[in-house]
Amino acid sequence: MKKYFLSLLVIGLLFSCTNYGQLTFVTKLPKKLDENSGILHLNDSTVWFIQDGGNSDELYQVGLDGSLLNELKVKNGKNVDWEDLAKDEKGNVYIGDFGNNDSDRKDLVIYKVPNPEIEKGDKIDAQKIKFRYPDQKKFPPKNKKEQFDAEALFYKKGYLFIITKNRTHPFTGKARIYKVPAKKGKYKAVYVGEFTTCMEEASCRVTAATISDDGKTIVLLGEGKLWIFSNFSGDDFSKGTMKTIDLKATSQLEAVCFLNEHTLLISDEERSNTGRNLYSFNLK
């Protein structure tokens, strides 16, 4: 009897620690995506995922019912620390291999692959967009300048925009915006601007980014928050209107994309028997 009550207590604690907040549960993701780090929507019925660093060099196609539909090996695309996905108007897909927890990497790259929806084989060719940050002088820099990690990427008008994940000590809440051309080459990224998300270190680091098809709304994701930008002009979207939404979710949110004009898809990693889920959020 005592063991029975202990089991009930453990189960109760697990469910009490799972809080979707304002997110709507859509489906459980395949077991292969326990460390999913980027999501991309290309058609009405499926989404594409990548895994975090140390996992396979593959793109995964998943149905909105959670079924694993396809796996594509990315040729010439080693997964050092894949963190986000983006797309352009032609359907090309961009894989951000710029995870840089210690700000010591000199091999930052974004892989460009053709539209995976029309790929007939099990492999897909990648072109390399290599880049470096113009203001990083030391690898790694001092603690107060650890601002060269990134997990967020989107495409806009021929350029890829990278938003950094703040790891400064002490934490400053600032995120920087850089851009590089969306074509094969080796570049010094252009510094665009910076802004402050918020000052709660646990939830104020940017973990993903997405842009609406009309280019008028940019959404950044944190572990529990959304930052929505509108009414901007030019490259520095932070000069527009920023709205912060507390999702009141407690899982490790890692990826976001637009499903349609008003709906976001958001996913999380598996952590302590929670996560590895796909959620939706209505911007209205």
N, C-alpha and C positions, 0 to 999 in steps of 0.2 A: 504494500500500500504506500509505504514511504517513497519507494522508487517511482511509483506511478505519479505521485504528486510532484516529485522532483522533475520528472519528464514534462509534465504539464507546465511547470514553472519555466523550464528552458524554452519550450515552444512559445509560451506567452511572451517571454523576453525577446525572442527573435522577431515575432510579429510586431511588437511594440517599437522595435528599433527600425522597422521598415516604414518610412514615411514618404509617400509620393507627393505630399503637399498639394500644390496646384496642378501637378502633372496628371494626365490621364493615362493609365496603363494600356498599352496596345498589345504587346506580346512578349513572351520570353524569347531571347535570342539563342541561336545555336551555341552549343558548348564550346565550339572552336573560337567564339568571339568573347571569351571571358575578359580579355584586355582590349576590347574595341576602343579605338581612339579617334576615329573619323567616320563621318557618315555623309552620303551624297544621294540625292534623289534625282533620277534621270527620266523616269516614266511613272505612270500612275499607280503601278502595282508592285514595284520593287524598289529597294534601296541598295546601295553599295557601301561596304565597310572596309576599313583597314584595321590592323592590330598594332599595338604599341611595340616599342623597340624590343629586339630579341626574339620576336615571333617570325612567322613565315613572310616571305616577300610576295604576298598575294593580295589580290582584290577579291572580296567575297560579295556575291549577289544574294540578297535575302528577300523573301516575300514578306508582305506586311502581316502574314500569319505566322512569321517566325521560321519558315522553312528555308533551308540552305539550298539555293538553286544552282549556283555556279561558283567556281574558283578559278582565278586566272593568275598564273605565275608572271610576275613583272620581271622581264628580262632586263639586265643591266641596272637593276634597282634594289640594292641591298638594304634591308630594313635595319638601319642603325638605331633610329628612334623616330618612326613614322608617327605623326601627330594629327594631321588634318587633311581633308580633301576639299577640292574646289573644282568648278567646271567653268568652261567658257561658252559662248553662244554657238559654237560649232560642235559641242559635245565632247571636246577634249577634256581629260581629267588630269588634275594636278595633285601630286602626293607630296606633302610637306615633310621632308626628312630633316627637321631642324630642332627636334627635342635636344635640349642642351642644359641639363640640370646643373652642371657645375660651371657653365659658361666657358668651357675649355676646348670646344670643338673648332677645328679649322676645315672641316669637310662638309659644311652645310650645303644642302642641295634640295631642289624641288624637282620631282620627276614628272614629266609630261607624257601621257599616254593617249592614244586615240580612243574614241568612244567605245567603251567596253561592251555596250549593248549590241554592237554589230560584229564583235570579235568571234570568229568561228572556231578557233582552236582553244587550247588550254593555256596558251602563253600570249603575252602582249608586250610589244616593244616599248621601251622608254627612252626619252631624250633627257639630258641632264641640264638643269638650270642651276649652276653653281653660284653661290654668293657669299659675301662677308659683310659684316656690319661696319659702316664707315667710322664709327666712334669707339670701336673696341681696340684697345692698344695692348692689353695684357690678357694672357690665357692661362689660368683664369684671372679675372680682375679682383680688386679688393671687394670685401663683403658688401660694402655700401654701393658698389657699382655692378652687382650681379643682376644685370638687366638684359641678358642676351640669350635667355631661354625663350622658346616660343612653342605654342600649341595651336595657333589660330591662323587661318588663311582664307582669303576669298579673292575672286577675280573681278576686275572692273576695267573695262575699256583698254584692253591690251596689257594690263599690268596685274601682277600678283601682289596683294597687300598682306603683310605679315604683322601680327600684333603680338607683342612680347608678353611673357609670363613673369611677373615681378618676383625675384628671389632675393631682393636686397635685405641686408641686415644692418640697422633696423628696417622693418617693412615700411615702404613709403606709399603703397597703393597706386603707383604710377605705371601705366602701360604705354609703351612706345609703338609708333606706327612706322613701318618701312615699306618700300615698294621696289620691285624688280620687274624687268620686262618678262612677259610670258612667252619667251622663246629661248631655244637652246643657246647657251653661252655661259660666260663667266663674268659676274658683275659685282660691283660695289653697290650695295643696296642704298637707296636714297632715303634719308630720314625725312619723314612727312610731318610728324608732330607727336605730342604725348598728352595724356589726360589722366585724371585720377578716377579709378573705379570706386573704391571705398577703402576704409582703413582696417577692416577685419581680415587679418591675414589668411584665415582658414577658408574664407569664401570669396575673397576679392581678387583672386588671380584668374586671369583669362585662360580658359581651357579649350575654346573653339570659337569659330566665327562662321557666319553665312550672310549672304546678301540676296535680297528678293530679285525675281526675274526682271522687274522694271528698274532695278538699281536705286530705288528710292528709300529702301529700308535696310539697315545693317544691324545684325543681331550678334552680340557677343555673349558667350556662356561662361559662367563660373560655377564653382561647386555650391550650387544653391541659389544663384542669381542670374538674371538676364539683364543686359544693358542694350537698350534699343535706341538706335540713332536715326533721326529723320531730319528733314528740312536742312540738309547740308548741301554745299556746293564745292566743287573742286575735290582735291585728294584728301584733305584733312577733315574727315567726317566728324571728328570730335568737336568741331566748331559749330555743328548743328545742334539740334535738340536731343538731349540724352535723357531717357527714362529708365529708371532702375526698377526691376521687379524682383521681389523676394519670393522665390518659388516654394520656400518652406519645405524643401526636400532634403533628405539627410544622406543620400547615396552619393557616390563619386561620379558626378555628371561629367562626361568627357567629349560629347559630340552633339552637333546641332546642324540642321538643314531646314530649308523651307520645303514643305509638302505642296502648299499652294499659297495664295496671296495672304491668307490670314492664319495659316496653321504651320506650326513648327513640329519637327520630329526631333526628339532628344534621346540619347542613350547613355547608359552608365556602365562602368566596369563591374565585374563581380568582386565583392569584398565582404568577407565575414558572412557568407550565406545570403547576402542580399545583392541586388544589382543584376547585370547582364540582361537588362530589360530595354524595351523600346517604348517610349512615351510620346504623347502628343500634347501640345499646348496651343490654345487659341489666343491669338494676339488681340482679338476684340475684347 
